[in-house]
Amino acid sequence: MAEITMIEAIRQAMDEELARDERVFVMGEDVGVRGGVFRATVGLYDKYGEARVLDTPLAELSIVGVGIGAALYGMRPICEIQFADFIYPAFNQIVSEAAKMCYRTNGEWTVPMVIRAPYGGGIGGGLYHSQSVEAFFTHVPGLKVVIPSSPYDAKGLLKSAVRDPNPVMFFEPKKGYRLIRGEVPDGEFTVPIGPANVTREGSDLTVFAYGMMHYYALQAAEKVAAEGIDAEVVDLRTLYPVDKATVLESVKKTGKALVVHEDNLTGGYGAEIAAILAEEAFTDLDAPVRRLAGPDVPAVPFSHPLQDWFMVNPEKIAQAMRDLAKY
Amino acid sequence: MELSSEMKREMYWTMLLARRLDERAWVLHRQGKIAFHISGIGHEAAQVGAAFALRKGHDWVTPYYRDLALMLSLGYSPRDFMLSLMGKREEPNSGGRQMPSHWSMKDANAVSHSAPVATQAPHASGIGLGIKMRGEDKVVLTTIGEGSTSQGEWYEAVNWAAVHKLPVIFLVQNNQYAISVRVEKQMAVKSSADKACGLGLVGITADGTDVFKMWEVINEAAERARSGEGPTVVEARMYRITPHSSDDDDRTYRSREEVEEHKRQDPLLVARAALEKDGLTAQEHDEMEARAKAIVDEAVQYAEQAPYPEVEEGMYPVYAEEVRNG
């Protein structure tokens, strides 16, 4: 078993799926000759050729729209949006077309495709290379929304996404691309879309997180453990449809919940977890549900001190955990 | 390839049936029996000419909401249309989920579309990409109104097809109006086909009231696509004889004289005149009319008696795993 980076796990998943199924192809801006601006597709162009690793026109709407057409025809496209911040031109195709196709045809047509996009801040990317866009898509029935936080999950979930018969939004925490390393077994495995993962057992409170914030939440949990706070950490992994059972079960045990995301607070994904707990776990709660999120400003500012101010980090999570434990 | 007399009559018959179904839809709306109708009256020649140039069930189509005559040409039935108008369970587009005239027919490779305009154009390029990847000889026809060619989605789709020389025919049905807005407010060029030269593909403007001419033009475009020469933009010119939809009142933006003037160039009259030269008699035409009326009557009766969806059906299928048969 080798220890690899998140980006290598993602590359391996695409490599293996391209080899497994000739209907699978990759397309996006700079994914071919260059191997992707983050190098997620490096080597795939040479291995599979330009017909299956396609450099597209610089136009996100049609990367998705053409992908939908190819999926309807029977192909299995993996569409890369270079940064999640650039996904908005494709919003209409994702929400009006991909998400609604199965329902609006009573199942006659389906859209099996993956839309990959690196998301998140802390990398000096400013307003338009740092955004977290998941909340726009977790409101849309017909989509599945997945965010991995480890190389193992990234590879296993991406392979499941490629094989899924529905459109899957696959958001990758770009700050973790090379920072997060982990063991990934050689050979075939998948991680199912749907179940959340309890990555740290604890009894005092539960932290719900995903992507980069889950990685930080584990660090924060270690930090407060030394102070006597025994935190449970849940990696949500599949944001939509959400694994309600795991969420409720954890809070039944701990009685306290902190939801963490780097997207801004209002209308963010944490609101949904808080609402589920308010409606279905009220009597299990020993404290109000707490949300820790980015501030309600348009996006992550560029200048270093401003970026650090915006970003949720392990210390901020640890402090929120201490406050909640005290309640 | 030349059109035989039988083929020409079949084409005219399809136009006539589409017209009588469309007219009945207006009547049903005025009777309060249906909630909505969007009309294709005046578009029949372009649609039937295009559809008959395709190999049914082999080539692909991403249509738009005025394409009743196109869909009938591909095998959509009068009953299907009436069921869709009434939102009945058996309605084949969507089982009563979509508004009428939002077509889908998988057997005919006719892909479902939505109401935000031009979204179907990139799908056609994606299907074209799939055809090219598999090295098949199929073509894709995608249709659209001239107003919707203002959308970025259309340009992106045409550009893609041109860059990759995809086997796609972009048929623009220029009926002069986008609801109330004249074509001059949509584009500075004289024809949407002129937009093709800026994107590096062939653009052709054709008389969309002449069904046989339309067949020739689309046939040539299909040949070009099949031989690997890439996509074509075809603008078919016609006039939207009816208001935009049953919710529109076209008296608020155009004169009755203008509409009457254009009725003289009704594609049905044009086709009938050509067929009369080819030997179609008044008696034969009367028989066609009687047959059309009987078919439309039967379709209405059938659809009126057909059941609505059960409300439980509203919950699915959101995901492919939830698709139920029957």
Boltz contact constraints between the chains, C-beta under 6 A:
constraints:
  - contact:
      token1: [A, 51]
      token2: [B, 133]
      max_distance: 6.0
  - contact:
      token1: [A, 59]
      token2: [B, 156]
      max_distance: 6.0
  - contact:
      token1: [A, 61]
      token2: [B, 156]
      max_distance: 6.0
  - contact:
      token1: [A, 62]
      token2: [B, 122]
      max_distance: 6.0
  - contact:
      token1: [A, 62]
      token2: [B, 156]
      max_distance: 6.0
  - contact:
      token1: [A, 62]
      token2: [B, 160]
      max_distance: 6.0
  - contact:
      token1: [A, 65]
      token2: [B, 122]
      max_distance: 6.0
  - contact:
      token1: [A, 66]
      token2: [B, 122]
      max_distance: 6.0
  - contact:
      token1: [A, 66]
      token2: [B, 125]
      max_distance: 6.0
  - contact:
      token1: [A, 66]
      token2: [B, 126]
      max_distance: 6.0
  - contact:
      token1: [A, 66]
      token2: [B, 160]
      max_distance: 6.0
  - contact:
      token1: [A, 68]
      token2: [B, 123]
      max_distance: 6.0
  - contact:
      token1: [A, 68]
      token2: [B, 126]
      max_distance: 6.0
  - contact:
      token1: [A, 69]
      token2: [B, 123]
      max_distance: 6.0
  - contact:
      token1: [A, 69]
      token2: [B, 126]
      max_distance: 6.0
  - contact:
      token1: [A, 69]
      token2: [B, 127]
      max_distance: 6.0
  - contact:
      token1: [A, 70]
      token2: [B, 126]
      max_distance: 6.0
  - contact:
      token1: [A, 70]
      token2: [B, 129]
      max_distance: 6.0
  - contact:
      token1: [A, 70]
      token2: [B, 130]
      max_distance: 6.0
  - contact:
      token1: [A, 72]
      token2: [B, 111]
      max_distance: 6.0
  - contact:
      token1: [A, 73]
      token2: [B, 127]
      max_distance: 6.0
  - contact:
      token1: [A, 73]
      token2: [B, 130]
      max_distance: 6.0
  - contact:
      token1: [A, 75]
      token2: [B, 130]
      max_distance: 6.0
  - contact:
      token1: [A, 92]
      token2: [B, 116]
      max_distance: 6.0
  - contact:
      token1: [A, 96]
      token2: [B, 114]
      max_distance: 6.0
  - contact:
      token1: [A, 96]
      token2: [B, 116]
      max_distance: 6.0
  - contact:
      token1: [A, 97]
      token2: [B, 119]
      max_distance: 6.0
  - contact:
      token1: [A, 102]
      token2: [B, 317]
      max_distance: 6.0
  - contact:
      token1: [A, 102]
      token2: [B, 320]
      max_distance: 6.0
  - contact:
      token1: [A, 103]
      token2: [B, 318]
      max_distance: 6.0
  - contact:
      token1: [A, 104]
      token2: [B, 94]
      max_distance: 6.0
  - contact:
      token1: [A, 104]
      token2: [B, 97]
      max_distance: 6.0
  - contact:
      token1: [A, 104]
      token2: [B, 98]
      max_distance: 6.0
  - contact:
      token1: [A, 104]
      token2: [B, 112]
      max_distance: 6.0
  - contact:
      token1: [A, 105]
      token2: [B, 94]
      max_distance: 6.0
  - contact:
      token1: [A, 105]
      token2: [B, 104]
      max_distance: 6.0
  - contact:
      token1: [A, 105]
      token2: [B, 112]
      max_distance: 6.0
  - contact:
      token1: [A, 106]
      token2: [B, 94]
      max_distance: 6.0
  - contact:
      token1: [A, 106]
      token2: [B, 95]
      max_distance: 6.0
  - contact:
      token1: [A, 107]
      token2: [B, 317]
      max_distance: 6.0
  - contact:
      token1: [A, 107]
      token2: [B, 323]
      max_distance: 6.0
  - contact:
      token1: [A, 108]
      token2: [B, 104]
      max_distance: 6.0
  - contact:
      token1: [A, 108]
      token2: [B, 106]
      max_distance: 6.0
  - contact:
      token1: [A, 109]
      token2: [B, 112]
      max_distance: 6.0
  - contact:
      token1: [A, 110]
      token2: [B, 320]
      max_distance: 6.0
  - contact:
      token1: [A, 141]
      token2: [B, 318]
      max_distance: 6.0
  - contact:
      token1: [A, 142]
      token2: [B, 318]
      max_distance: 6.0
  - contact:
      token1: [A, 165]
      token2: [B, 320]
      max_distance: 6.0
  - contact:
      token1: [A, 166]
      token2: [B, 319]
      max_distance: 6.0
  - contact:
      token1: [A, 166]
      token2: [B, 320]
      max_distance: 6.0
